[in-house]
């Protein structure tokens, strides 16, 4: 029973961290789609510091391109 409890707690902790990262990315994507490239850049920079994702770097570069 204790092992089951610890597995559930571990699963909850790992998913909450994953959702926290995705929330920053989701916010960046929402701003990006609305054309708020400066806001998207802020969120994308925060996201890539924690998780170096090639797609996020691409979007970051393109957002910089769009604001010139």
mmCIF file of the N, C-alpha and C atoms, coordinates in Angstrom:
data_MODEL
# 
_entry.id   MODEL 
# 
loop_
_atom_site.group_PDB 
_atom_site.id 
_atom_site.type_symbol 
_atom_site.label_atom_id 
_atom_site.label_alt_id 
_atom_site.label_comp_id 
_atom_site.label_asym_id 
_atom_site.label_entity_id 
_atom_site.label_seq_id 
_atom_site.pdbx_PDB_ins_code 
_atom_site.Cartn_x 
_atom_site.Cartn_y 
_atom_site.Cartn_z 
_atom_site.occupancy 
_atom_site.B_iso_or_equiv 
_atom_site.pdbx_formal_charge 
_atom_site.auth_seq_id 
_atom_site.auth_comp_id 
_atom_site.auth_asym_id 
_atom_site.auth_atom_id 
_atom_site.pdbx_PDB_model_num 
ATOM 1   N N  . UNK A 1 1  ? 0.826  -1.193 0.000   1.00 0.00 ? 1  UNK A N  1 
ATOM 2   C CA . UNK A 1 1  ? 0.000  0.000  0.000   1.00 0.00 ? 1  UNK A CA 1 
ATOM 3   C C  . UNK A 1 1  ? 0.871  1.259  0.000   1.00 0.00 ? 1  UNK A C  1 
ATOM 4   N N  . UNK A 1 2  ? 1.978  1.240  0.745   1.00 0.00 ? 2  UNK A N  1 
ATOM 5   C CA . UNK A 1 2  ? 2.857  2.409  0.782   1.00 0.00 ? 2  UNK A CA 1 
ATOM 6   C C  . UNK A 1 2  ? 3.497  2.663  -0.580  1.00 0.00 ? 2  UNK A C  1 
ATOM 7   N N  . UNK A 1 3  ? 3.852  1.600  -1.265  1.00 0.00 ? 3  UNK A N  1 
ATOM 8   C CA . UNK A 1 3  ? 4.474  1.762  -2.578  1.00 0.00 ? 3  UNK A CA 1 
ATOM 9   C C  . UNK A 1 3  ? 3.487  2.405  -3.548  1.00 0.00 ? 3  UNK A C  1 
ATOM 10  N N  . UNK A 1 4  ? 2.255  1.965  -3.502  1.00 0.00 ? 4  UNK A N  1 
ATOM 11  C CA . UNK A 1 4  ? 1.223  2.540  -4.362  1.00 0.00 ? 4  UNK A CA 1 
ATOM 12  C C  . UNK A 1 4  ? 1.056  4.025  -4.083  1.00 0.00 ? 4  UNK A C  1 
ATOM 13  N N  . UNK A 1 5  ? 1.042  4.402  -2.820  1.00 0.00 ? 5  UNK A N  1 
ATOM 14  C CA . UNK A 1 5  ? 0.899  5.804  -2.433  1.00 0.00 ? 5  UNK A CA 1 
ATOM 15  C C  . UNK A 1 5  ? 2.062  6.626  -2.972  1.00 0.00 ? 5  UNK A C  1 
ATOM 16  N N  . UNK A 1 6  ? 3.281  6.127  -2.822  1.00 0.00 ? 6  UNK A N  1 
ATOM 17  C CA . UNK A 1 6  ? 4.453  6.862  -3.304  1.00 0.00 ? 6  UNK A CA 1 
ATOM 18  C C  . UNK A 1 6  ? 4.457  6.972  -4.823  1.00 0.00 ? 6  UNK A C  1 
ATOM 19  N N  . UNK A 1 7  ? 3.992  5.964  -5.510  1.00 0.00 ? 7  UNK A N  1 
ATOM 20  C CA . UNK A 1 7  ? 3.912  6.038  -6.969  1.00 0.00 ? 7  UNK A CA 1 
ATOM 21  C C  . UNK A 1 7  ? 2.913  7.095  -7.413  1.00 0.00 ? 7  UNK A C  1 
ATOM 22  N N  . UNK A 1 8  ? 1.791  7.166  -6.739  1.00 0.00 ? 8  UNK A N  1 
ATOM 23  C CA . UNK A 1 8  ? 0.784  8.183  -7.072  1.00 0.00 ? 8  UNK A CA 1 
ATOM 24  C C  . UNK A 1 8  ? 1.329  9.587  -6.816  1.00 0.00 ? 8  UNK A C  1 
ATOM 25  N N  . UNK A 1 9  ? 1.996  9.775  -5.691  1.00 0.00 ? 9  UNK A N  1 
ATOM 26  C CA . UNK A 1 9  ? 2.573  11.087 -5.366  1.00 0.00 ? 9  UNK A CA 1 
ATOM 27  C C  . UNK A 1 9  ? 3.644  11.453 -6.391  1.00 0.00 ? 9  UNK A C  1 
ATOM 28  N N  . UNK A 1 10 ? 4.496  10.501 -6.750  1.00 0.00 ? 10 UNK A N  1 
ATOM 29  C CA . UNK A 1 10 ? 5.546  10.763 -7.733  1.00 0.00 ? 10 UNK A CA 1 
ATOM 30  C C  . UNK A 1 10 ? 4.942  11.120 -9.089  1.00 0.00 ? 10 UNK A C  1 
ATOM 31  N N  . UNK A 1 11 ? 3.909  10.419 -9.475  1.00 0.00 ? 11 UNK A N  1 
ATOM 32  C CA . UNK A 1 11 ? 3.242  10.717 -10.741 1.00 0.00 ? 11 UNK A CA 1 
ATOM 33  C C  . UNK A 1 11 ? 2.636  12.118 -10.729 1.00 0.00 ? 11 UNK A C  1 
ATOM 34  N N  . UNK A 1 12 ? 2.014  12.480 -9.641  1.00 0.00 ? 12 UNK A N  1 
ATOM 35  C CA . UNK A 1 12 ? 1.414  13.805 -9.518  1.00 0.00 ? 12 UNK A CA 1 
ATOM 36  C C  . UNK A 1 12 ? 2.478  14.898 -9.605  1.00 0.00 ? 12 UNK A C  1 
ATOM 37  N N  . UNK A 1 13 ? 3.604  14.717 -8.937  1.00 0.00 ? 13 UNK A N  1 
ATOM 38  C CA . UNK A 1 13 ? 4.655  15.728 -8.939  1.00 0.00 ? 13 UNK A CA 1 
ATOM 39  C C  . UNK A 1 13 ? 5.276  15.885 -10.316 1.00 0.00 ? 13 UNK A C  1 
ATOM 40  N N  . UNK A 1 14 ? 5.503  14.801 -11.017 1.00 0.00 ? 14 UNK A N  1 
ATOM 41  C CA . UNK A 1 14 ? 6.107  14.912 -12.345 1.00 0.00 ? 14 UNK A CA 1 
ATOM 42  C C  . UNK A 1 14 ? 5.145  15.519 -13.352 1.00 0.00 ? 14 UNK A C  1 
ATOM 43  N N  . UNK A 1 15 ? 3.871  15.218 -13.255 1.00 0.00 ? 15 UNK A N  1 
ATOM 44  C CA . UNK A 1 15 ? 2.921  15.803 -14.201 1.00 0.00 ? 15 UNK A CA 1 
ATOM 45  C C  . UNK A 1 15 ? 2.699  17.279 -13.922 1.00 0.00 ? 15 UNK A C  1 
ATOM 46  N N  . UNK A 1 16 ? 2.758  17.698 -12.681 1.00 0.00 ? 16 UNK A N  1 
ATOM 47  C CA . UNK A 1 16 ? 2.567  19.118 -12.383 1.00 0.00 ? 16 UNK A CA 1 
ATOM 48  C C  . UNK A 1 16 ? 3.721  19.941 -12.934 1.00 0.00 ? 16 UNK A C  1 
ATOM 49  N N  . UNK A 1 17 ? 4.941  19.397 -12.902 1.00 0.00 ? 17 UNK A N  1 
ATOM 50  C CA . UNK A 1 17 ? 6.085  20.097 -13.479 1.00 0.00 ? 17 UNK A CA 1 
ATOM 51  C C  . UNK A 1 17 ? 5.929  20.171 -14.993 1.00 0.00 ? 17 UNK A C  1 
ATOM 52  N N  . UNK A 1 18 ? 5.507  19.099 -15.610 1.00 0.00 ? 18 UNK A N  1 
ATOM 53  C CA . UNK A 1 18 ? 5.311  19.078 -17.057 1.00 0.00 ? 18 UNK A CA 1 
ATOM 54  C C  . UNK A 1 18 ? 4.242  20.081 -17.472 1.00 0.00 ? 18 UNK A C  1 
ATOM 55  N N  . UNK A 1 19 ? 3.133  20.127 -16.764 1.00 0.00 ? 19 UNK A N  1 
ATOM 56  C CA . UNK A 1 19 ? 2.078  21.064 -17.108 1.00 0.00 ? 19 UNK A CA 1 
ATOM 57  C C  . UNK A 1 19 ? 2.514  22.505 -16.884 1.00 0.00 ? 19 UNK A C  1 
ATOM 58  N N  . UNK A 1 20 ? 3.374  22.745 -15.911 1.00 0.00 ? 20 UNK A N  1 
ATOM 59  C CA . UNK A 1 20 ? 3.872  24.102 -15.679 1.00 0.00 ? 20 UNK A CA 1 
ATOM 60  C C  . UNK A 1 20 ? 4.675  24.565 -16.885 1.00 0.00 ? 20 UNK A C  1 
ATOM 61  N N  . UNK A 1 21 ? 5.536  23.691 -17.438 1.00 0.00 ? 21 UNK A N  1 
ATOM 62  C CA . UNK A 1 21 ? 6.301  24.045 -18.623 1.00 0.00 ? 21 UNK A CA 1 
ATOM 63  C C  . UNK A 1 21 ? 5.384  24.263 -19.820 1.00 0.00 ? 21 UNK A C  1 
ATOM 64  N N  . UNK A 1 22 ? 4.416  23.418 -19.984 1.00 0.00 ? 22 UNK A N  1 
ATOM 65  C CA . UNK A 1 22 ? 3.513  23.538 -21.107 1.00 0.00 ? 22 UNK A CA 1 
ATOM 66  C C  . UNK A 1 22 ? 2.662  24.789 -21.007 1.00 0.00 ? 22 UNK A C  1 
ATOM 67  N N  . UNK A 1 23 ? 2.357  25.216 -19.818 1.00 0.00 ? 23 UNK A N  1 
ATOM 68  C CA . UNK A 1 23 ? 1.561  26.420 -19.651 1.00 0.00 ? 23 UNK A CA 1 
ATOM 69  C C  . UNK A 1 23 ? 2.307  27.632 -20.202 1.00 0.00 ? 23 UNK A C  1 
ATOM 70  N N  . UNK A 1 24 ? 3.596  27.727 -19.931 1.00 0.00 ? 24 UNK A N  1 
ATOM 71  C CA . UNK A 1 24 ? 4.394  28.837 -20.449 1.00 0.00 ? 24 UNK A CA 1 
ATOM 72  C C  . UNK A 1 24 ? 4.416  28.764 -21.973 1.00 0.00 ? 24 UNK A C  1 
ATOM 73  N N  . UNK A 1 25 ? 4.603  27.569 -22.507 1.00 0.00 ? 25 UNK A N  1 
ATOM 74  C CA . UNK A 1 25 ? 4.618  27.407 -23.963 1.00 0.00 ? 25 UNK A CA 1 
ATOM 75  C C  . UNK A 1 25 ? 3.247  27.726 -24.560 1.00 0.00 ? 25 UNK A C  1 
ATOM 76  N N  . UNK A 1 26 ? 2.195  27.272 -23.898 1.00 0.00 ? 26 UNK A N  1 
ATOM 77  C CA . UNK A 1 26 ? 0.840  27.552 -24.392 1.00 0.00 ? 26 UNK A CA 1 
ATOM 78  C C  . UNK A 1 26 ? 0.550  29.050 -24.389 1.00 0.00 ? 26 UNK A C  1 
ATOM 79  N N  . UNK A 1 27 ? 1.015  29.738 -23.362 1.00 0.00 ? 27 UNK A N  1 
ATOM 80  C CA . UNK A 1 27 ? 0.827  31.188 -23.313 1.00 0.00 ? 27 UNK A CA 1 
ATOM 81  C C  . UNK A 1 27 ? 1.593  31.854 -24.447 1.00 0.00 ? 27 UNK A C  1 
ATOM 82  N N  . UNK A 1 28 ? 2.806  31.384 -24.683 1.00 0.00 ? 28 UNK A N  1 
ATOM 83  C CA . UNK A 1 28 ? 3.606  31.937 -25.775 1.00 0.00 ? 28 UNK A CA 1 
ATOM 84  C C  . UNK A 1 28 ? 2.933  31.704 -27.112 1.00 0.00 ? 28 UNK A C  1 
ATOM 85  N N  . UNK A 1 29 ? 2.396  30.509 -27.316 1.00 0.00 ? 29 UNK A N  1 
ATOM 86  C CA . UNK A 1 29 ? 1.728  30.204 -28.582 1.00 0.00 ? 29 UNK A CA 1 
ATOM 87  C C  . UNK A 1 29 ? 0.467  31.041 -28.766 1.00 0.00 ? 29 UNK A C  1 
ATOM 88  N N  . UNK A 1 30 ? -0.253 31.259 -27.697 1.00 0.00 ? 30 UNK A N  1 
ATOM 89  C CA . UNK A 1 30 ? -1.457 32.080 -27.775 1.00 0.00 ? 30 UNK A CA 1 
ATOM 90  C C  . UNK A 1 30 ? -1.106 33.507 -28.192 1.00 0.00 ? 30 UNK A C  1 
ATOM 91  N N  . UNK A 1 31 ? -0.087 34.070 -27.566 1.00 0.00 ? 31 UNK A N  1 
ATOM 92  C CA . UNK A 1 31 ? 0.356  35.422 -27.914 1.00 0.00 ? 31 UNK A CA 1 
ATOM 93  C C  . UNK A 1 31 ? 0.895  35.475 -29.343 1.00 0.00 ? 31 UNK A C  1 
ATOM 94  N N  . UNK A 1 32 ? 1.638  34.456 -29.716 1.00 0.00 ? 32 UNK A N  1 
ATOM 95  C CA . UNK A 1 32 ? 2.205  34.377 -31.068 1.00 0.00 ? 32 UNK A CA 1 
ATOM 96  C C  . UNK A 1 32 ? 1.104  34.366 -32.122 1.00 0.00 ? 32 UNK A C  1 
ATOM 97  N N  . UNK A 1 33 ? 0.078  33.571 -31.893 1.00 0.00 ? 33 UNK A N  1 
ATOM 98  C CA . UNK A 1 33 ? -1.021 33.478 -32.860 1.00 0.00 ? 33 UNK A CA 1 
ATOM 99  C C  . UNK A 1 33 ? -1.820 34.773 -32.955 1.00 0.00 ? 33 UNK A C  1 
ATOM 100 N N  . UNK A 1 34 ? -1.872 35.530 -31.849 1.00 0.00 ? 34 UNK A N  1 
ATOM 101 C CA . UNK A 1 34 ? -2.597 36.802 -31.857 1.00 0.00 ? 34 UNK A CA 1 
ATOM 102 C C  . UNK A 1 34 ? -1.765 37.929 -32.458 1.00 0.00 ? 34 UNK A C  1 
ATOM 103 N N  . UNK A 1 35 ? -0.491 37.657 -32.722 1.00 0.00 ? 35 UNK A N  1 
ATOM 104 C CA . UNK A 1 35 ? 0.376  38.678 -33.293 1.00 0.00 ? 35 UNK A CA 1 
ATOM 105 C C  . UNK A 1 35 ? 1.114  39.499 -32.266 1.00 0.00 ? 35 UNK A C  1 
ATOM 106 N N  . UNK A 1 36 ? 1.016  39.136 -30.998 1.00 0.00 ? 36 UNK A N  1 
ATOM 107 C CA . UNK A 1 36 ? 1.761  39.829 -29.944 1.00 0.00 ? 36 UNK A CA 1 
ATOM 108 C C  . UNK A 1 36 ? 3.131  39.167 -29.830 1.00 0.00 ? 36 UNK A C  1 
ATOM 109 N N  . UNK A 1 37 ? 4.015  39.523 -30.765 1.00 0.00 ? 37 UNK A N  1 
ATOM 110 C CA . UNK A 1 37 ? 5.308  38.857 -30.842 1.00 0.00 ? 37 UNK A CA 1 
ATOM 111 C C  . UNK A 1 37 ? 6.224  39.216 -29.678 1.00 0.00 ? 37 UNK A C  1 
ATOM 112 N N  . UNK A 1 38 ? 6.127  40.432 -29.176 1.00 0.00 ? 38 UNK A N  1 
ATOM 113 C CA . UNK A 1 38 ? 6.957  40.803 -28.028 1.00 0.00 ? 38 UNK A CA 1 
ATOM 114 C C  . UNK A 1 38 ? 6.579  39.988 -26.792 1.00 0.00 ? 38 UNK A C  1 
ATOM 115 N N  . UNK A 1 39 ? 5.313  39.811 -26.555 1.00 0.00 ? 39 UNK A N  1 
ATOM 116 C CA . UNK A 1 39 ? 4.871  38.978 -25.437 1.00 0.00 ? 39 UNK A CA 1 
ATOM 117 C C  . UNK A 1 39 ? 5.249  37.531 -25.636 1.00 0.00 ? 39 UNK A C  1 
ATOM 118 N N  . UNK A 1 40 ? 5.139  37.052 -26.870 1.00 0.00 ? 40 UNK A N  1 
ATOM 119 C CA . UNK A 1 40 ? 5.514  35.671 -27.173 1.00 0.00 ? 40 UNK A CA 1 
ATOM 120 C C  . UNK A 1 40 ? 7.003  35.465 -26.951 1.00 0.00 ? 40 UNK A C  1 
ATOM 121 N N  . UNK A 1 41 ? 7.809  36.454 -27.323 1.00 0.00 ? 41 UNK A N  1 
ATOM 122 C CA . UNK A 1 41 ? 9.258  36.352 -27.133 1.00 0.00 ? 41 UNK A CA 1 
ATOM 123 C C  . UNK A 1 41 ? 9.589  36.186 -25.660 1.00 0.00 ? 41 UNK A C  1 
ATOM 124 N N  . UNK A 1 42 ? 8.933  36.973 -24.816 1.00 0.00 ? 42 UNK A N  1 
ATOM 125 C CA . UNK A 1 42 ? 9.193  36.881 -23.376 1.00 0.00 ? 42 UNK A CA 1 
ATOM 126 C C  . UNK A 1 42 ? 8.911  35.472 -22.858 1.00 0.00 ? 42 UNK A C  1 
ATOM 127 N N  . UNK A 1 43 ? 7.775  34.923 -23.235 1.00 0.00 ? 43 UNK A N  1 
ATOM 128 C CA . UNK A 1 43 ? 7.403  33.595 -22.771 1.00 0.00 ? 43 UNK A CA 1 
ATOM 129 C C  . UNK A 1 43 ? 8.265  32.501 -23.402 1.00 0.00 ? 43 UNK A C  1 
ATOM 130 N N  . UNK A 1 44 ? 8.586  32.656 -24.677 1.00 0.00 ? 44 UNK A N  1 
ATOM 131 C CA . UNK A 1 44 ? 9.420  31.657 -25.336 1.00 0.00 ? 44 UNK A CA 1 
ATOM 132 C C  . UNK A 1 44 ? 10.827 31.629 -24.754 1.00 0.00 ? 44 UNK A C  1 
ATOM 133 N N  . UNK A 1 45 ? 11.374 32.788 -24.426 1.00 0.00 ? 45 UNK A N  1 
ATOM 134 C CA . UNK A 1 45 ? 12.698 32.822 -23.813 1.00 0.00 ? 45 UNK A CA 1 
ATOM 135 C C  . UNK A 1 45 ? 12.687 32.111 -22.460 1.00 0.00 ? 45 UNK A C  1 
ATOM 136 N N  . UNK A 1 46 ? 11.644 32.337 -21.695 1.00 0.00 ? 46 UNK A N  1 
ATOM 137 C CA . UNK A 1 46 ? 11.505 31.656 -20.408 1.00 0.00 ? 46 UNK A CA 1 
ATOM 138 C C  . UNK A 1 46 ? 11.400 30.141 -20.613 1.00 0.00 ? 46 UNK A C  1 
ATOM 139 N N  . UNK A 1 47 ? 10.655 29.744 -21.623 1.00 0.00 ? 47 UNK A N  1 
ATOM 140 C CA . UNK A 1 47 ? 10.450 28.323 -21.892 1.00 0.00 ? 47 UNK A CA 1 
ATOM 141 C C  . UNK A 1 47 ? 11.745 27.632 -22.328 1.00 0.00 ? 47 UNK A C  1 
ATOM 142 N N  . UNK A 1 48 ? 12.493 28.243 -23.239 1.00 0.00 ? 48 UNK A N  1 
ATOM 143 C CA . UNK A 1 48 ? 13.700 27.586 -23.743 1.00 0.00 ? 48 UNK A CA 1 
ATOM 144 C C  . UNK A 1 48 ? 14.821 27.561 -22.717 1.00 0.00 ? 48 UNK A C  1 
ATOM 145 N N  . UNK A 1 49 ? 14.775 28.443 -21.722 1.00 0.00 ? 49 UNK A N  1 
ATOM 146 C CA . UNK A 1 49 ? 15.761 28.359 -20.640 1.00 0.00 ? 49 UNK A CA 1 
ATOM 147 C C  . UNK A 1 49 ? 15.588 27.060 -19.857 1.00 0.00 ? 49 UNK A C  1 
ATOM 148 N N  . UNK A 1 50 ? 14.348 26.655 -19.688 1.00 0.00 ? 50 UNK A N  1 
ATOM 149 C CA . UNK A 1 50 ? 14.056 25.436 -18.935 1.00 0.00 ? 50 UNK A CA 1 
ATOM 150 C C  . UNK A 1 50 ? 14.079 24.189 -19.814 1.00 0.00 ? 50 UNK A C  1 
ATOM 151 N N  . UNK A 1 51 ? 13.629 24.342 -21.042 1.00 0.00 ? 51 UNK A N  1 
ATOM 152 C CA . UNK A 1 51 ? 13.507 23.181 -21.929 1.00 0.00 ? 51 UNK A CA 1 
ATOM 153 C C  . UNK A 1 51 ? 13.941 23.592 -23.334 1.00 0.00 ? 51 UNK A C  1 
ATOM 154 N N  . UNK A 1 52 ? 15.170 23.261 -23.725 1.00 0.00 ? 52 UNK A N  1 
ATOM 155 C CA . UNK A 1 52 ? 15.647 23.664 -25.057 1.00 0.00 ? 52 UNK A CA 1 
ATOM 156 C C  . UNK A 1 52 ? 14.963 22.864 -26.169 1.00 0.00 ? 52 UNK A C  1 
ATOM 157 N N  . UNK A 1 53 ? 13.879 23.406 -26.664 1.00 0.00 ? 53 UNK A N  1 
ATOM 158 C CA . UNK A 1 53 ? 13.055 22.764 -27.679 1.00 0.00 ? 53 UNK A CA 1 
ATOM 159 C C  . UNK A 1 53 ? 13.327 23.427 -29.032 1.00 0.00 ? 53 UNK A C  1 
ATOM 160 N N  . UNK A 1 54 ? 13.731 22.663 -30.049 1.00 0.00 ? 54 UNK A N  1 
ATOM 161 C CA . UNK A 1 54 ? 14.039 23.269 -31.351 1.00 0.00 ? 54 UNK A CA 1 
ATOM 162 C C  . UNK A 1 54 ? 12.868 24.054 -31.953 1.00 0.00 ? 54 UNK A C  1 
ATOM 163 N N  . UNK A 1 55 ? 11.653 23.562 -31.800 1.00 0.00 ? 55 UNK A N  1 
ATOM 164 C CA . UNK A 1 55 ? 10.493 24.268 -32.339 1.00 0.00 ? 55 UNK A CA 1 
ATOM 165 C C  . UNK A 1 55 ? 10.301 25.606 -31.634 1.00 0.00 ? 55 UNK A C  1 
ATOM 166 N N  . UNK A 1 56 ? 10.529 25.639 -30.324 1.00 0.00 ? 56 UNK A N  1 
ATOM 167 C CA . UNK A 1 56 ? 10.403 26.892 -29.573 1.00 0.00 ? 56 UNK A CA 1 
ATOM 168 C C  . UNK A 1 56 ? 11.478 27.885 -30.018 1.00 0.00 ? 56 UNK A C  1 
ATOM 169 N N  . UNK A 1 57 ? 12.689 27.391 -30.292 1.00 0.00 ? 57 UNK A N  1 
ATOM 170 C CA . UNK A 1 57 ? 13.742 28.273 -30.803 1.00 0.00 ? 57 UNK A CA 1 
ATOM 171 C C  . UNK A 1 57 ? 13.371 28.824 -32.185 1.00 0.00 ? 57 UNK A C  1 
ATOM 172 N N  . UNK A 1 58 ? 12.778 27.997 -33.018 1.00 0.00 ? 58 UNK A N  1 
ATOM 173 C CA . UNK A 1 58 ? 12.333 28.448 -34.334 1.00 0.00 ? 58 UNK A CA 1 
ATOM 174 C C  . UNK A 1 58 ? 11.299 29.566 -34.188 1.00 0.00 ? 58 UNK A C  1 
ATOM 175 N N  . UNK A 1 59 ? 10.311 29.342 -33.333 1.00 0.00 ? 59 UNK A N  1 
ATOM 176 C CA . UNK A 1 59 ? 9.278  30.362 -33.123 1.00 0.00 ? 59 UNK A CA 1 
ATOM 177 C C  . UNK A 1 59 ? 9.867  31.635 -32.534 1.00 0.00 ? 59 UNK A C  1 
ATOM 178 N N  . UNK A 1 60 ? 10.829 31.484 -31.652 1.00 0.00 ? 60 UNK A N  1 
ATOM 179 C CA . UNK A 1 60 ? 11.494 32.644 -31.053 1.00 0.00 ? 60 UNK A CA 1 
ATOM 180 C C  . UNK A 1 60 ? 12.201 33.465 -32.132 1.00 0.00 ? 60 UNK A C  1 
ATOM 181 N N  . UNK A 1 61 ? 12.935 32.779 -32.991 1.00 0.00 ? 61 UNK A N  1 
ATOM 182 C CA . UNK A 1 61 ? 13.617 33.480 -34.083 1.00 0.00 ? 61 UNK A CA 1 
ATOM 183 C C  . UNK A 1 61 ? 12.652 34.153 -35.027 1.00 0.00 ? 61 UNK A C  1 
ATOM 184 N N  . UNK A 1 62 ? 11.568 33.475 -35.349 1.00 0.00 ? 62 UNK A N  1 
ATOM 185 C CA . UNK A 1 62 ? 10.596 34.050 -36.262 1.00 0.00 ? 62 UNK A CA 1 
ATOM 186 C C  . UNK A 1 62 ? 9.871  35.239 -35.625 1.00 0.00 ? 62 UNK A C  1 
ATOM 187 N N  . UNK A 1 63 ? 9.634  35.175 -34.324 1.00 0.00 ? 63 UNK A N  1 
ATOM 188 C CA . UNK A 1 63 ? 9.014  36.306 -33.632 1.00 0.00 ? 63 UNK A CA 1 
ATOM 189 C C  . UNK A 1 63 ? 9.941  37.519 -33.653 1.00 0.00 ? 63 UNK A C  1 
ATOM 190 N N  . UNK A 1 64 ? 11.238 37.284 -33.452 1.00 0.00 ? 64 UNK A N  1 
ATOM 191 C CA . UNK A 1 64 ? 12.198 38.389 -33.558 1.00 0.00 ? 64 UNK A CA 1 
ATOM 192 C C  . UNK A 1 64 ? 12.198 38.951 -34.979 1.00 0.00 ? 64 UNK A C  1 
ATOM 193 N N  . UNK A 1 65 ? 12.127 38.080 -35.966 1.00 0.00 ? 65 UNK A N  1 
ATOM 194 C CA . UNK A 1 65 ? 12.073 38.514 -37.362 1.00 0.00 ? 65 UNK A CA 1 
ATOM 195 C C  . UNK A 1 65 ? 10.842 39.393 -37.617 1.00 0.00 ? 65 UNK A C  1 
ATOM 196 N N  . UNK A 1 66 ? 9.712  38.984 -37.076 1.00 0.00 ? 66 UNK A N  1 
ATOM 197 C CA . UNK A 1 66 ? 8.461  39.706 -37.309 1.00 0.00 ? 66 UNK A CA 1 
ATOM 198 C C  . UNK A 1 66 ? 8.488  41.115 -36.703 1.00 0.00 ? 66 UNK A C  1 
ATOM 199 N N  . UNK A 1 67 ? 9.164  41.299 -35.577 1.00 0.00 ? 67 UNK A N  1 
ATOM 200 C CA . UNK A 1 67 ? 9.224  42.648 -34.995 1.00 0.00 ? 67 UNK A CA 1 
ATOM 201 C C  . UNK A 1 67 ? 10.419 43.433 -35.528 1.00 0.00 ? 67 UNK A C  1 
ATOM 202 N N  . UNK A 1 68 ? 11.225 42.764 -36.320 1.00 0.00 ? 68 UNK A N  1 
ATOM 203 C CA . UNK A 1 68 ? 12.397 43.346 -36.964 1.00 0.00 ? 68 UNK A CA 1 
ATOM 204 C C  . UNK A 1 68 ? 13.406 43.783 -35.959 1.00 0.00 ? 68 UNK A C  1 
# 
